[in-house]
Amino acid sequence: MNDSIFINNSANDGGVIYNYGGTATVTDSIFIDNSATYGGGGIYIDGGTGTATNNIFIGNSATYGGGIYSGIGPQGKLGTLINTGNLFFDNTGGDIYP
């Protein structure tokens, strides 16, 4: 996904993007005021690989990882986050978890 803007989206996990054991790449996008009940107000990586490059995360919220959450996936493996050049402002629950 490239050059996108996401505003006021919500879900239990991954307010905008939920990557379940696969590969997700997000570049040059803006995440504003998105929320998740548990993890990843913007992006939730569940056991897969997520590449986030040159994105902006503003005012997103979650219990864990207001911007990005990288968690344990379906086979009990920790998700892999490749985080390059992202900017984080005023996210609740931390910018990136863990």
N, C-alpha and C positions, 0 to 999 in steps of 0.2 A: 504494500500500500504506500503510495507516495502523494505528497502535496495535498493533504486532506485537512479539514478542520472538523473537530468533534466537540460539540457543546451540549451540556446538560443531559448526558446519557446516564443510565443507571442499570445495575444488575446485582445479583448476589455476589458474584465474582467476575472481575473483568468488566468494568463499567462500559468500556468501548470494545476491547478486543479480548477474547478468551482463546488462548492457544492450547489445545489439549493434545500433548504428545507429538505435535507436528513441528513445522518450521514456519515462523512468521517473521516478516521483515517490514519495518515501518520507517519511512524516511521523510524528512522535511515536512512533518505534520504538526498540528497544534491541537492540544487537548486542554479544554477549559471547562471547569466546574462539572466534571463527570464524577460518578460515585459508585462504590461497591460496598455492600454490607460487610463482607469479610476482607477480601484482598484484591488489590489492583484497581484503583479507581480509574486508571487509564488502560493499563495492559496487565493481563494475568497470564503468566507462562506456567503451564501445568505439565512439567516433565519433558517438554520439548525444547526447542531452541528458538529464542527470540532475539532478533537483531534490531536495535533501536538506534537510529543515527540522525543527528541534527534535528531533533524534535523539541517542542516547547510544551511543558506541562505546568499549567497555572490553576491553582485553586481546586485541584482534584482531591477526593477524600475516600478513605477506606480505613478499616481497622488496622490493616497491615499493607503498607506500600500504597500511599495515595497516588503516586505516579505509576510505579511498576511493581508487581509482585512476581517473584520467581519461586515456585513452590515444588512440592513433591508430586510427581505424576502418577499415572495409572500403574506403572510397574515399580513404584516406590523409588523412582529416580528423581533427583533434584533437577529442576529446569535449568537451562543454561541461558544466561543473558549476556549478550554482547552490546555494551553500552558505550556509544561514541558520540561525543559532541552534543549531548542533550542538555537542555536548560530546565531547571526546576524552580518554581516560585510558589510559596504559600500553599503547599500540599499538606493535607492532614493525614496522619498515620505514617509519616515519613515519605521521602521521595522514592526510595527504592528499598524493598525488603526481599531477602535478608541483606 
